[in-house]
């Protein structure tokens, strides 16, 4: 798989994760993400932060 293909696939998966997070707002939902690319690790961390924010806003 070429670098361009990997980037496109990763972006698509990131978008799917964001849609899942937004759709589950207000609902406790278990999502597991694995990242073996250091460059994409920041995206995973950003998504994790969003989950934490959603959870804490939900529990207030």
C-alpha contacts under 8 A as a table, 3 or more apart, distances in Angstrom:
res1	aa1	res2	aa2	distance
1	X	5	X	6.14
1	X	6	X	6.61
2	X	5	X	5.16
2	X	6	X	6.31
3	X	6	X	5.09
3	X	7	X	6.19
4	X	7	X	5.11
4	X	8	X	6.19
5	X	8	X	5.11
5	X	9	X	6.09
6	X	9	X	5.09
6	X	10	X	5.96
7	X	10	X	5.07
7	X	11	X	6.05
8	X	11	X	5.17
8	X	12	X	6.15
9	X	12	X	5.04
9	X	13	X	6.16
10	X	13	X	5.06
10	X	14	X	6.06
11	X	14	X	4.98
11	X	15	X	6.17
12	X	15	X	5.14
12	X	16	X	6.28
13	X	16	X	4.99
13	X	17	X	6.20
14	X	17	X	5.04
14	X	18	X	6.25
14	X	43	X	7.66
15	X	18	X	5.05
15	X	19	X	6.17
16	X	19	X	5.10
16	X	20	X	6.17
17	X	20	X	5.07
17	X	21	X	6.16
17	X	47	X	7.73
18	X	21	X	5.04
18	X	22	X	6.11
18	X	47	X	7.08
19	X	22	X	5.15
19	X	23	X	5.96
20	X	23	X	5.10
20	X	24	X	6.13
21	X	24	X	5.27
21	X	25	X	6.45
21	X	50	X	7.81
21	X	51	X	6.81
22	X	25	X	5.38
24	X	27	X	5.21
24	X	28	X	7.23
24	X	29	X	6.57
25	X	28	X	7.91
25	X	54	X	6.17
25	X	58	X	7.81
26	X	54	X	6.98
26	X	55	X	7.34
26	X	58	X	5.32
27	X	58	X	7.73
28	X	55	X	7.17
33	X	44	X	7.09
34	X	44	X	7.95
35	X	38	X	7.59
35	X	40	X	6.72
35	X	41	X	5.94
35	X	44	X	7.09
36	X	40	X	7.88
36	X	41	X	7.54
37	X	40	X	5.34
37	X	41	X	6.24
38	X	41	X	5.00
38	X	42	X	7.59
39	X	42	X	6.56
40	X	43	X	5.23
40	X	44	X	6.56
41	X	44	X	5.08
41	X	45	X	6.19
42	X	45	X	4.98
42	X	46	X	6.10
43	X	46	X	5.01
43	X	47	X	6.26
44	X	47	X	5.09
44	X	48	X	6.15
45	X	48	X	4.96
45	X	49	X	6.17
46	X	49	X	5.09
46	X	50	X	6.36
47	X	50	X	5.04
47	X	51	X	6.36
48	X	51	X	5.07
48	X	52	X	6.35
49	X	52	X	5.08
49	X	53	X	6.22
50	X	53	X	5.05
50	X	54	X	6.13
51	X	54	X	5.11
51	X	55	X	6.08
52	X	55	X	5.08
52	X	56	X	6.10
53	X	56	X	5.24
53	X	57	X	6.03
54	X	57	X	5.18
54	X	58	X	6.01
55	X	58	X	5.05
55	X	59	X	6.20
56	X	59	X	5.16
56	X	60	X	6.41
57	X	60	X	5.52
